[in-house]
Amino acid sequence: VQLQASGGGLVQAGDSLRLSCAASGRTFSTYVMGWFRQAPGKEREFVSAINWSGSSTYYADSVKGRFRISRDNAKNTVYLQLNSLKPEDTAVYYCAADRGRWDERVLAGQSAYDYWGQGTQVTVSS
């Protein structure tokens, strides 16, 4: 599986962005999909995940209520809607695919994911 993230950019605090992650392959609809981010000088951190059907989602506390993850299996694409952006949301955002089953105990860990995209930069100015 190859993942291609896009949609990042430079925005002001309070603005919105929608990130997309397009996946190759016929098995996209079976994967748990996740988003992570890495700010300069910091470790990569979990942002959100969604199960294969879109019926279950999971968010980091720092983005809960502001970000929304969704997917379109017909388009092999997962989205991350970023609302009410803050300067601390500035980071490179990565999408990832997990071939395993939905398990919230492990979804926040990078090791749960089997495939990674190349990242898209989000910069939020104050």
N, C-alpha and C positions, 0 to 999 in steps of 0.2 A: 504494500500500500504506500502510495506517495501522497503527501499532504502539502497543500499550497495555501498559505495564509495571506490574506490581503485586507485592505480597508483601513490601515492605520493612517495617521496623519498628525498635523499640528493643529490643535484646537485651543480654545480658551476655557478656563474653568466654568463649569456649568453647561457646557456644550455636550453634544452626543456624537457618537460614532457607531457604526456597525461593522464589525469584523466578520470576515467570511473565511472559511477553510474548505477548500475543494479537495475531494479525495478521489484517487483513481481506484479502479478495481470493482468487482461485482459484489464484494462482501461488506461494503460500507454499512449497510443496514443492520449488520450483526454486531457492530462494534460499539462499545461505550466510547464516547468522545469527550475529551477534556480540553480545557484552556488553562494555561499557566502563563506567568509573566515574570520577567526579570528586570529589575531596575538597576541602574549603574551602581556597581560596588556591592550589590546584594545578591543573595542566593535566589534561584528560581523558586517561585511560590505558586501554589495552587490557586486557581480563580473559580472554576466552575466545571461541572461535568453533567452529561446527559445520557440516559440509557438508550438502547437501540431504537425504541419506539417513540421516544420523546415524552413518555408518560412520567418519568422520574427525573428530577434535576437536583443538583447539589451545589451549594455556593460557599465560598469563604465568607466569614463574617464581615470582612472589610468591604465586600462588594454587594452583600445581600440587600435587596431593595433598590439597588441602582443598576445592576447589570442583569441581563436576561439571556439565557442560552436557549437555543432552539435548533432544530435540524429539519432538513428536507431530504428524505431518503431518495426521492425520485431524482433529485439533482446531485446526490452524493455530496451534500454540503451541510456544514454546521455553522451556525452564526453565534456571535456574541454581541448583543446590543449593550452599548456602554452609555449610560445616562448620568446626568449630574456629575460630570467628570471633575476630578480634583487634581491638583498638581502631583499629589502622591500616587496617582494612577499612571504616571509617566513610566513607561517600561517597554521592553520588547515583549510582544504577546505571541505565544506559541500554541498551536493546536497539537493534540496528540490523540492516538487511537489505542484502545485497550481491547484485546481479543477476549478477555475474560468476562465473567459475569458481573453484574451490578453488585457492588459491595461497598457501602459508604465507609467502612472501616479502613479501606485501602485507597479510595479514590484520590485522596489528596497527596498521595505519594507518587513521585515520578517513576518509581520502579514498577508501578502497576501498568504502565503504558508501553506498548510495543513499537509504536511508530510515532515519529515527530516531524512536524513541519519546520520550515526555516525561520519563521518569526516575522512579525510586522511591527514597526515602531509606532508607538502612540506617545505623543508629547502634549502635555497639558500645561499651558502657561497660566500664570495667576493674574 
